[in-house]
Each structure stands twice: as C-alpha cells, then as structure tokens.
Amino acid sequence: MDDRIAFTPRQAAEAASLTEPQIWGAITSQKLQAHMAGDRVVILRTDLERFVASLPNPLDGYDSVEAHREAELRDHAAKRERGRKIATTLMTSGSLPGDPGFERGKAIAAKLLGRSQKT
C-alpha cells in the first residue's frame, strides 16, 4: 500500500487487491468502516488494514495446501459432472434433431465431454 491515510472505495480495492464491489459489499454489511467527506466516501488506512486482516485464511479447515488443492479439484469435477447431466437432459428432453433446443443441448454436451461437434 502507498502512504495515504484514506482511500476512495476504488483506491481501497486496488490497494487491497480486491474488487470495488467487494469493498462496497464490506461497507454495506458493516464489515468495513467508511466515512463521508462531503459527498465522497473515504476509508481510513487502518480500517482497510483491519478488514483485510479479518478475511478468512483459504487453508482454514485443511491440513495442507495439497489438501486444499485436492478439494478444489473434487469441486471442479463435481461441477463438470453436473454440467454433463444438464447437457444430457437437454439432449434427451424430447426435442427432435433440428430443433434449436436439441441442437443447443447437443453442442453443450459435446463441449462438456470434450468432443468436437460434427455437422
């Protein structure tokens, strides 16, 4: 962070490597204190530092970085499988070939399964 004593929400987001919506969300949920200076919203450096320090550790609940990565991979595989099921449902929803819904489902299924679509 630079040596400013206060930041606008945009500057605070940049200084903390967060997004502006995350900063605004923290302000509205009262997790981050903000002040009004005329018509400007400002965030004191100390309040921003306190907020960032209060954010959860991504490894909480995991024994190691490897365990965290394995959990992420399992979550990704589960999402991919749900996508396959949705695509299969779209393809077998009673639509006929040539119907836009059927063709869209077929394209989604091919993409999820990693296959190229033959026309």
N, C-alpha and C positions, 0 to 999 in steps of 0.2 A: 504494500500500500504506500501511497505517497504521504506527504506530511500535512495534508489538510486536516482540519479539526471537524469538518462537517461535509456531507456529500448530498447531492440530489439522489433520488432513487436510481436513476440511470448510472450515475457515477458510483454509487454504492454497489450496484450489481457488477459493474466492471471491476471495481477494486476487490470484491469478494469472489470473483469468478462464478457468479450466479447470473440468473436471468432477471430482467426487470420485473416480469410477472411474479417470480419467486419473492422478490423484495416486497412488491405490493401485497402479495398474499400474506407475508410475515407481518406487515404493518397492519393489515385489516384484521388478522387473527390475534393481534396484540402480542406477538412473539418478538417483534422488533419495534422499539420505541422510535417515533418520529415526532418532529416539531414543525410548527408553522412559523415561517419568517415572512411576514406579509402574505403574499399569495403563493409562496414556494414551500414545498415540503423539504425538510432537511433531516438528515440522520447523522447524529454525532458519531465520531470515530469509535468512541468507547462502546456505544450501543451496538454498532455494527460488529465490532470485535467480539462482544459478549454473545451476540446472536450466532455468529459463525462458530464460536467455540461450543455453543449448545447443540449444534447439529449432531445427529447420531453418527457413530462410527460404523462404516459399512461392514465391518467384520464382527460387530456385536452378534453373539449367538453362534459364531463359527470358531472352530479350533485353529484355523489357519487360512491363509489366502487361497490355498488349493481347495479347501472345503467350500469356500465362498464361490470360487470359480466353478466347481462341480455342481453346486446348487443352481448357478446361473445357467449352465448347460442343460441341466434337467428341466428347468423352467422353459428354456427355448425349445427343447424337444417336445414338451407338452403343448406349447402354443402351436408348433408346427403340426402336431397330430390333430389338434382341434381344427386347424385350418383345413387339413385334408378331409376331415369328417364333414365340414361345412361344404367343401367343394363337391364331395361325393353326393351329399344331399341335394345340392343344386343340380348336379348332373342327372340324378335319378328322380327328380321331382315330378315326373310325369310329362315333362316337356318333350317335344319331338325335335329331332335334328333340324336345324334351320331356324328354330325359334330362338329369338335373341337371348332369352334366359338360359336355354340349354347351351348355346354357344359360349355365353359368358362363363357358365359353370365349368364347361369343358376346358376353357382357357385357364381359369383359375386352378383347376385340378392339375392340368399339365404343368403349370408354373410351380405349384407346390410340390409336385412329385419330381420336379427337375427334368421334365421331358419337354422336348420341343413339340410344338403343335403342328400337326400335318394337316394341310388343307386339301 
